């Protein structure tokens, strides 16, 4: 029964890991997939694009994909180190710590075979292992644990290596990763060979080799053959050793870029042929080993490894300098504190009293000044609002006088002339009807009857309808709750609409003007926008009577007003009035 429960729990864990992986993959789908093959031009273009967008996560994934492509190129002139470092830094900046530690451990694996960088490799891989163990990410923990075990094996720390390998085996029983199983057997082969336990070593070599062939993992196949050759060397089976080395070299020279291992095999073949007194062959492999060393030394990979060492030293120096600067600042603060305390002790009581008296005086004096400034600003604002309203009223009076003089006055004069010269009653009646219509238009402009009788929404609809047969086209949209702001506020909003629409008709050269009201329980938003020629917002005449009237009415409504305009999209004015 307990075994069944345990099995179900393991299946549940695996299912959860799979679901999390699917979710995480869908989030990353918008970015480059790191295992895809891209051209250099594609990757450079993506980097420029994400830099322009300031997309840190996009840059992290792109540099990671760049590194993967460089690693798969199997050329020493292509090094993934720099792009891995950049990707690591971007993931850290984006707070994506899973990928940050995954790449940090990967960078550490590149340093494992460099004697002068082994400690750095160990630090990087250990930090990745601890993070994934804490976050219960067993797949990534297992992958980095194998590399950590190999470091301990190279240090002949067999006890720690054994403990790590046993944990990896336990984790792999849950995830069942075939390539991990092959790596575990490869590590055990090296582990037992270094302790002269060749029977156990050969056992794990064969298992590792079978998995490598089955999964088509060439580097793992090469390692299995190399470990086998080392075992044959220890057992003094020189012919078997030679055949194994040649088989290993055959794979390496065709497909792989494991140049350090290739150099080791050249050295081993040189030693073999030297013992057999075949000096021509010994010289051939000695020469190949020398060429390989030179190739490695002048390669981009080696250059990047040296640069990374300098980068790591520089980062450590920065931390040391920052620590020293912080300690110095703390010491200076402590010294200043002591000096201040000594000065305070001289006149502690009198000093405290004077200090608090001064603070109280300054506080009340500053408070008084702020109140006076606030009162003065409010008075100036009220005066400015009143002046704007008075100016608006004067302009309205001038407009009415002009309409009476130019429209109604001329029409009455024509009626008088017609009455004196003609007895055509039908014509006189029509002229009187025109006068009545003109009077109604003037009356409507002064106080729209629709506004008082049917409300703001109907009044604006009526205003739009009157412009229905002229350019530009007026469109009115209303969304939200029924609107009733009260008589005064309704009139203010209506006048704002009139003023803004009139400005657009006169100056914007627009084809369409949109009037939109969105009314919610919290606020009302009025937007008037056109598709006209726009203007420079910085050159608007803020002292013009029209704009002042709009602002004063908006202030009366306790509203916020915003203006945007450009030559491509026209002008848009938005007024937001909260419901109090």
C-alpha positions as a printed Julia matrix, in Angstrom:
580×3 Matrix{Float64}:
   0.0     0.0     0.0
   2.79    2.42    0.94
   4.59    1.68   -2.36
   1.43    2.54   -4.34
   1.02    5.85   -2.46
   4.7     6.69   -3.01
   4.38    5.9    -6.73
   1.29    8.12   -7.03
   3.08   10.99   -5.27
   6.02   10.71   -7.68
   3.66   10.73  -10.68
   1.92   13.81   -9.27
   5.27   15.62   -8.87
   6.32   14.78  -12.42
   2.94   16.01  -13.74
   3.32   19.3   -11.84
   6.83   19.79  -13.24
   5.5    19.13  -16.75
   2.63   21.64  -16.32
   5.0    24.3   -14.96
   7.33   23.69  -17.91
   4.44   24.12  -20.38
   3.33   27.36  -18.69
   6.88   28.71  -18.58
   7.42   27.77  -22.24
   4.25   29.63  -23.3
   5.49   32.76  -21.52
   8.83   32.48  -23.3
   7.24   31.82  -26.71
   7.41   35.48  -27.66
  11.22   35.36  -27.35
  13.82   33.4   -29.36
  13.85   29.67  -28.57
  17.39   28.96  -27.46
  17.67   25.57  -29.18
  16.62   26.91  -32.59
  19.18   27.65  -35.3
  19.45   31.35  -36.27
  21.73   33.25  -38.61
  24.08   35.87  -37.2
  22.08   38.54  -39.03
  18.82   37.37  -37.4
  20.35   37.39  -33.92
  21.95   40.83  -34.38
  18.63   42.22  -35.65
  16.77   40.79  -32.63
  19.33   42.32  -30.25
  18.9    45.76  -31.87
  15.11   45.39  -31.72
  15.05   44.44  -28.02
  17.54   47.23  -27.21
  15.23   49.76  -28.88
  12.3    48.4   -26.82
  14.45   48.28  -23.65
  13.25   44.66  -23.29
  15.7    43.12  -20.81
  14.17   39.64  -20.96
  14.2    39.66  -24.76
  17.92   40.55  -24.72
  18.58   37.76  -22.2
  16.94   35.07  -24.37
  18.54   36.41  -27.57
  22.07   36.34  -26.14
  21.37   32.84  -24.82
  20.26   31.72  -28.3
  23.36   33.44  -29.72
  25.56   31.43  -27.32
  23.81   28.16  -28.21
  24.35   28.81  -31.92
  28.04   29.6   -31.3
  28.44   26.45  -29.22
  26.82   24.32  -31.95
  29.12   25.81  -34.6
  31.9    23.51  -33.23
  34.57   26.09  -34.01
  37.09   27.65  -31.63
  36.63   30.94  -33.47
  33.05   30.99  -32.19
  32.84   31.38  -28.41
  29.59   31.33  -26.41
  31.21   32.72  -23.24
  30.6    36.44  -23.87
  26.97   35.95  -24.91
  26.35   33.62  -21.95
  27.74   36.28  -19.61
  25.52   38.97  -21.15
  22.5    36.67  -21.0
  23.24   35.94  -17.32
  23.45   39.66  -16.53
  20.18   40.43  -18.36
  18.32   37.57  -16.62
  19.56   38.92  -13.28
  18.36   42.43  -14.18
  14.97   40.97  -15.2
  14.83   39.0   -11.9
  14.47   35.7   -13.79
  16.6    33.78  -11.31
  15.83   30.31  -12.71
  17.47   31.08  -16.05
  20.13   33.24  -14.35
  21.41   30.34  -12.23
  20.99   27.85  -15.09
  23.34   29.93  -17.27
  25.66   30.62  -14.35
  26.1    26.88  -13.88
  26.57   26.44  -17.64
  29.36   29.05  -17.63
  30.97   27.18  -14.74
  31.01   23.99  -16.83
  33.16   25.75  -19.45
  35.79   26.51  -16.78
  36.03   22.99  -15.3
  38.99   21.89  -17.46
  40.99   25.09  -16.79
  43.22   24.66  -13.76
  43.38   28.39  -13.01
  39.58   28.69  -13.21
  38.48   25.57  -11.32
  37.57   27.46   -8.16
  35.45   29.91  -10.16
  33.78   26.96  -11.93
  33.08   25.34   -8.57
  31.6    28.56   -7.13
  29.32   29.08  -10.14
  28.08   25.49  -10.29
  27.55   25.26   -6.51
  25.47   28.45   -6.5
  23.29   26.98   -9.28
  22.89   23.68   -7.38
  21.89   25.41   -4.14
  19.34   27.6    -5.92
  17.66   24.74   -7.78
  17.66   22.56   -4.67
  15.98   25.34   -2.69
  13.42   25.91   -5.47
  12.86   22.12   -5.82
  13.8    22.18   -9.52
  15.18   18.62   -9.64
  15.79   18.58  -13.41
  18.22   21.5   -13.34
  19.69   20.48   -9.99
  20.59   17.04  -11.35
  22.24   18.46  -14.47
  24.53   20.8   -12.53
  25.21   18.23   -9.79
  26.9    15.92  -12.32
  29.34   18.72  -13.23
  29.99   19.42   -9.54
  30.71   15.71   -8.97
  33.26   15.77  -11.83
  35.08   18.71  -10.17
  35.36   16.77   -6.91
  36.58   13.68   -8.82
  39.33   15.78  -10.46
  40.28   17.02   -6.98
  40.39   13.36   -5.75
  37.7    14.28   -3.22
  36.01   10.91   -3.74
  33.81   11.0    -0.67
  32.03   14.21   -1.71
  31.87   13.02   -5.32
  30.22    9.74   -4.25
  27.57   11.56   -2.16
  26.74   13.86   -5.07
  26.5    11.03   -7.6
  24.19    9.07   -5.28
  21.92   12.12   -5.01
  21.91   12.53   -8.8
  20.93    8.87   -9.18
  18.09    9.37   -6.7
  16.85   12.48   -8.57
  17.12   10.75  -11.94
  14.88    7.94  -10.71
  12.14   10.59  -10.63
  12.89   12.45  -13.89
  14.17    9.38  -15.83
  16.48   11.35  -18.13
  18.49    8.96  -20.32
  21.27   11.47  -21.12
  21.68   12.2   -17.38
  22.0     8.45  -16.78
  24.78    8.32  -19.37
  26.58   11.24  -17.7
  26.27    9.56  -14.29
  27.9     6.36  -15.63
  30.63    8.47  -17.27
  31.38   10.18  -13.93
  31.44    6.82  -12.13
  33.86    5.47  -14.75
  36.29    8.33  -14.0
  35.6     7.96  -10.26
  36.58    4.25  -10.17
  39.44    4.54  -12.69
  41.19    7.15  -10.52
  40.98    4.71   -7.58
  42.37    1.81   -9.7
  39.05   -0.08   -9.5
  39.1    -1.04  -13.15
  36.4    -3.71  -13.08
  33.83   -1.2   -11.82
  35.25    1.45  -14.18
  34.83   -0.81  -17.25
  31.27   -1.63  -16.17
  30.24    2.04  -16.1
  32.24    2.82  -19.28
  30.23    0.23  -21.22
  26.9     1.54  -19.88
  27.87    5.12  -20.65
  29.03    4.11  -24.16
  25.76    2.25  -24.9
  23.62    5.22  -23.83
  25.81    7.63  -25.83
  25.39    5.53  -28.98
  21.66    5.09  -28.34
  21.02    8.79  -27.68
  23.58    9.92  -30.32
  25.59   11.99  -27.81
  29.0    12.1   -29.5
  30.91   13.88  -26.71
  29.71   11.28  -24.19
  30.79    8.49  -26.56
  34.23   10.11  -26.88
  34.61   10.37  -23.08
  33.7     6.69  -22.64
  36.38    5.66  -25.14
  38.94    8.0   -23.55
  38.31    6.59  -20.05
  38.63    3.08  -21.5
  42.05    3.99  -22.98
  43.2     5.31  -19.56
  42.17    2.03  -17.95
  44.05    0.02  -20.59
  47.11    2.2   -19.97
  47.01    1.46  -16.24
  46.63   -2.26  -17.0
  49.6    -2.09  -19.45
  47.43   -3.29  -22.33
  49.13   -1.01  -24.86
  47.56   -2.43  -28.05
  44.01   -2.14  -26.71
  44.9     1.35  -25.5
  46.15    2.36  -28.98
  43.05    1.01  -30.74
  40.78    2.84  -28.32
  42.71    6.1   -28.74
  42.52    5.86  -32.52
  38.75    5.16  -32.35
  38.34    8.19  -30.08
  40.44   10.38  -32.38
  38.45    9.24  -35.42
  35.26   10.63  -33.88
  36.92   13.8   -32.6
  38.6    14.8   -35.85
  35.4    14.28  -37.83
  32.73   15.86  -35.72
  33.77   17.43  -32.44
  35.56   20.52  -31.17
  36.79   19.1   -27.83
  40.29   20.42  -28.53
  41.66   19.86  -25.03
  40.68   16.18  -25.19
  42.05   15.96  -28.74
  45.38   17.33  -27.46
  45.38   14.7   -24.67
  44.84   11.9   -27.2
  47.64   13.24  -29.45
  49.97   13.21  -26.4
  48.94    9.65  -25.51
  49.53    8.41  -29.08
  52.88   10.22  -29.15
  53.92    8.42  -25.96
  52.73    5.07  -27.31
  54.67    5.33  -30.58
  57.71    6.71  -28.79
  57.8     3.56  -26.6
  57.43    1.44  -29.75
  60.36    3.41  -31.26
  58.18    4.5   -34.15
  59.64    8.02  -34.07
  57.99    9.17  -37.31
  54.53    8.51  -35.86
  55.59    9.93  -32.49
  56.75   13.13  -34.19
  53.51   13.3   -36.23
  51.33   13.24  -33.12
  53.69   15.54  -31.2
  53.37   18.06  -34.03
  49.56   17.7   -34.04
  49.52   18.24  -30.27
  51.61   21.41  -30.66
  49.32   22.75  -33.43
  46.29   22.0   -31.25
  47.83   23.89  -28.29
  48.51   26.9   -30.52
  44.99   26.7   -31.97
  43.51   26.64  -28.47
  45.69   29.51  -27.23
  44.85   31.86  -30.1
  41.19   30.83  -30.31
  38.23   33.09  -29.54
  37.16   30.63  -26.84
  40.46   30.93  -24.97
  40.47   34.71  -25.39
  36.95   34.93  -23.94
  37.93   32.69  -21.02
  40.86   35.01  -20.2
  38.59   38.04  -20.59
  36.05   36.45  -18.26
  38.77   35.97  -15.66
  39.58   39.66  -15.93
  35.86   40.47  -15.77
  35.48   38.36  -12.62
  38.53   39.99  -11.0
  37.16   43.43  -11.89
  33.8    42.57  -10.33
  35.58   41.42   -7.15
  37.68   44.62   -7.11
  34.52   46.69   -7.48
  32.98   44.89   -4.5
  36.15   45.44   -2.44
  36.26   49.15   -3.35
  32.55   49.51   -2.54
  33.08   47.79    0.82
  36.07   50.01    1.66
  34.14   53.14    0.64
  31.19   52.07    2.78
  33.41   51.33    5.78
  35.14   54.7     5.32
  31.81   56.49    5.18
  30.61   54.69    8.32
  33.83   55.63   10.12
  33.47   59.28    9.08
  29.85   59.28   10.24
  30.89   57.82   13.59
  33.61   60.46   13.95
  31.21   63.27   13.11
  28.73   61.8    15.56
  31.3    61.84   18.36
  32.27   65.45   17.58
  28.64   66.51   17.5
  27.96   64.79   20.83
  30.96   66.56   22.41
  29.69   69.94   21.21
  26.2    69.17   22.46
  27.46   68.18   25.93
  28.98   71.68   26.38
  25.63   73.43   26.5
  23.14   70.59   26.39
  20.23   72.18   28.31
  20.5    75.7    26.85
  21.17   74.36   23.37
  18.12   72.09   23.41
  15.83   74.87   24.64
  17.1    77.35   22.02
  16.91   74.73   19.32
  13.28   73.84   20.03
  12.32   77.5    20.36
  13.88   78.2    16.98
  12.13   75.2    15.45
   8.75   76.3    16.82
   9.3    79.85   15.56
  10.37   78.7    12.11
   7.49   76.25   11.9
   4.78   78.78   12.71
   6.43   81.47   10.59
   6.66   79.09    7.6
   3.08   77.98    8.21
   1.9    81.58    8.2
   3.77   82.35    4.97
   2.34   79.24    3.29
  -1.2    80.17    4.32
  -0.71   83.72    2.99
   0.68   82.4    -0.29
  -2.17   79.92   -0.59
  -4.75   82.64    0.12
  -3.1    84.98   -2.4
  -3.04   82.22   -5.04
  -6.72   81.43   -4.45
  -7.65   85.12   -4.71
  -5.65   85.51   -7.91
  -7.24   82.39   -9.29
 -10.75   83.63   -8.46
  -9.98   87.02  -10.03
  -8.62   85.35  -13.15
 -11.7    83.07  -13.37
 -14.06   86.03  -12.93
 -12.19   88.03  -15.57
 -12.42   85.09  -17.94
 -16.16   84.76  -17.34
 -16.65   88.53  -17.78
 -14.66   88.43  -21.01
 -16.73   85.49  -22.16
 -19.92   87.36  -21.39
 -18.65   90.45  -23.27
 -17.76   88.32  -26.28
 -21.2    86.7   -26.13
 -22.83   90.14  -25.99
 -20.8    91.32  -28.98
 -21.82   88.19  -30.89
 -25.5    88.73  -30.05
 -25.28   92.42  -31.03
 -23.63   91.44  -34.33
 -26.33   88.82  -35.03
 -29.07   91.35  -34.2
 -27.48   94.02  -36.37
 -26.31   91.94  -39.31
 -29.12   89.4   -39.31
 -32.29   90.57  -37.63
 -31.78   94.31  -38.33
 -31.27   93.83  -42.05
 -34.25   91.46  -42.29
 -36.55   93.98  -40.52
 -35.33   96.77  -42.82
 -36.18   94.6   -45.85
 -39.7    93.97  -44.44
 -40.21   97.69  -43.93
 -39.06   98.43  -47.5
 -41.28   95.66  -48.89
 -44.36   96.91  -46.99
 -43.81  100.43  -48.32
 -43.25   99.38  -51.95
 -45.33   96.22  -52.36
 -48.64   94.72  -51.31
 -47.52   91.06  -51.83
 -48.79   89.56  -48.58
 -47.34   86.13  -49.25
 -43.83   87.51  -49.63
 -44.23   89.7   -46.52
 -45.47   86.7   -44.53
 -42.44   84.62  -45.62
 -40.06   87.4   -44.62
 -41.73   87.66  -41.19
 -41.36   83.86  -40.8
 -37.64   84.21  -41.56
 -37.38   86.88  -38.85
 -39.12   84.6   -36.35
 -36.74   81.75  -37.27
 -33.74   84.02  -36.79
 -35.07   85.11  -33.37
 -35.49   81.43  -32.39
 -31.88   80.68  -33.46
 -30.56   83.6   -31.38
 -32.7    82.48  -28.43
 -31.48   78.9   -28.78
 -27.84   80.0   -28.76
 -28.44   82.13  -25.65
 -30.22   79.4   -23.69
 -31.0    76.16  -25.57
 -34.52   75.08  -24.66
 -33.58   71.46  -25.32
 -30.95   71.73  -22.57
 -33.4    72.88  -19.91
 -36.25   70.63  -21.02
 -34.53   67.38  -22.05
 -31.03   67.53  -20.55
 -27.42   67.69  -21.75
 -27.38   64.54  -23.89
 -30.41   65.61  -25.96
 -29.08   69.17  -26.28
 -25.77   67.96  -27.74
 -27.64   65.61  -30.1
 -29.72   68.6   -31.25
 -26.53   70.68  -31.66
 -24.98   67.92  -33.83
 -28.18   67.55  -35.87
 -28.08   71.23  -36.83
 -24.65   70.66  -38.43
 -25.76   67.45  -40.16
 -25.83   68.96  -43.67
 -22.5    70.83  -43.55
 -18.78   70.12  -43.34
 -17.12   68.87  -41.21
 -19.14   65.82  -40.15
 -20.07   65.84  -36.42
 -20.33   62.52  -34.54
 -21.71   62.23  -31.01
 -21.15   59.14  -28.82
 -22.51   58.58  -25.31
 -21.58   55.65  -23.05
 -22.41   54.78  -19.49
 -24.92   55.88  -16.87
 -27.76   58.4   -17.52
 -26.4    61.94  -17.23
 -27.83   64.73  -15.05
 -25.32   67.28  -13.76
 -27.77   69.98  -12.78
 -28.75   73.17  -14.65
 -25.51   75.17  -14.18
 -23.11   72.31  -14.86
 -25.13   71.16  -17.88
 -24.86   74.66  -19.34
 -21.1    74.85  -18.65
 -20.49   71.51  -20.39
 -22.7    72.56  -23.32
 -20.76   75.86  -23.72
 -17.44   73.97  -23.64
 -18.69   71.68  -26.42
 -19.86   74.72  -28.45
 -16.52   76.5   -28.01
 -14.32   73.51  -28.87
 -16.43   72.49  -31.91
 -16.43   76.09  -33.17
 -12.62   76.25  -32.81
 -12.24   72.98  -34.78
 -14.58   74.22  -37.55
 -12.71   77.53  -37.83
  -9.09   76.43  -37.56
  -8.63   72.64  -37.88
  -9.65   72.09  -41.52
 -11.08   68.77  -40.31
 -13.31   66.28  -42.08
 -14.81   64.83  -38.91
 -15.25   65.99  -35.31
 -16.02   63.46  -32.57
 -17.89   64.43  -29.39
 -17.77   61.62  -26.83
 -19.13   61.44  -23.26
 -18.36   58.52  -20.94
 -20.34   58.75  -17.7
 -19.69   56.43  -14.75
 -20.74   56.51  -11.12
 -17.37   58.13  -10.21
 -16.81   60.66  -13.01
 -17.8    62.03  -16.41
 -15.22   62.2   -19.23
 -15.81   64.55  -22.18
 -13.58   64.09  -25.26
 -13.68   66.27  -28.37
 -11.24   65.37  -31.13
 -10.84   66.08  -34.82
  -8.76   64.74  -37.71
  -7.56   68.18  -38.74
  -4.14   69.74  -39.27
  -3.35   70.1   -35.56
  -0.9    72.6   -34.07
   2.16   72.84  -31.84
   0.94   72.5   -28.24
   3.79   74.74  -27.01
   2.6    77.65  -29.18
  -1.04   77.66  -28.08
  -2.17   81.11  -26.94
  -3.07   80.36  -23.34
  -4.13   83.98  -22.89
  -6.68   83.82  -25.75
 -10.25   84.44  -24.66
 -11.58   81.19  -26.12
  -9.07   78.97  -24.32
  -9.48   80.99  -21.1
 -13.26   80.54  -21.26
 -12.84   76.78  -21.66
 -10.35   76.58  -18.74
 -12.48   78.79  -16.46
 -15.56   76.66  -17.13
 -13.54   73.48  -16.54
 -12.25   74.94  -13.26
 -15.83   75.8   -12.29
 -16.69   72.16  -12.84
 -13.59   71.18  -10.74
 -12.37   69.19  -13.73
  -9.0    68.21  -15.17
  -8.33   69.25  -18.77
  -5.71   67.78  -21.12
  -4.76   68.72  -24.69
  -2.83   66.74  -27.33
  -2.28   67.78  -30.94
  -0.11   66.91  -33.94
  -0.28   67.22  -37.7
  -0.81   63.46  -38.24
  -3.72   62.69  -35.9
  -5.31   66.1   -35.29
  -6.34   67.6   -31.96
  -7.89   65.95  -28.9
  -9.19   67.69  -25.75
 -10.26   65.59  -22.75
 -12.07   66.96  -19.68
 -12.6    64.68  -16.67
 -15.12   65.82  -14.05
 -15.47   63.79  -10.84
 -18.95   63.34   -9.33
 -18.88   64.76   -5.81
